[in-house]
């Protein structure tokens, strides 16, 4: 799917009149109000948070060259639709490549909750957090899929057996967080000493940890930060 198709597929196709006011877009200069007007068209929602919008706009202005001029051009490209009955799809298809690029840069943080590109390396990760609870990627599926790390029900929801499921007999204290099966400590495998030393940050690499162990020396090295990657 190309960028334009992705932008068109983000939401259903509502009439633009509900989201964009020409008097706002054509106001002299570019303001947060202009950004929010454009955002409402791209996301298709009237109730977007101004605080989140202000944070996104600030981050984009820091990262995109000639941002005010580009936003002004995009706003004007969308504004005529508010004066007609054309739908969102028709207007977005008519955007220039440069306007499409900016439209995606605006839409992505509203959906994903961050600006930039997350990466596994600190030298490449330029993502900046914007919002979690209001990320549209979660909002759109909230009725069927809870946000990651959030429970789908009230307090203790996990104790109830799901509808249609016959559960086996469970120990009486299984819902107590302090409970563990009899003898569990003895059954758990002990970690490989070299891996443990590396994961705890006692050695900078797994090879160094193994070398320290094989030489009979102390595994403690110069690293003090636990490692999270193999």
Secondary structure, 3 states (H helix, E strand, C coil): CCHHHHHHHCCCCCEHHHCCCHHHHCCCCCCHHHHHHHHHHHHCCCCCCHHHHHHHHHHHHHHCCCHHHHHHHHHHHHHHHHHCCCEHHHHHHCCCHHHHHHHHHHHHHHHHCEECCCCCCCCCCCCEECCCCCCHHHHCCCCCCCCCCCCCCCCCHHHCCCCCCCCCCCCCCCCCCCCCCCCHHHHCCCCCHHHHHHHCCCCCCHHHHHHHHHCCCCCCCCCCCCCCCC
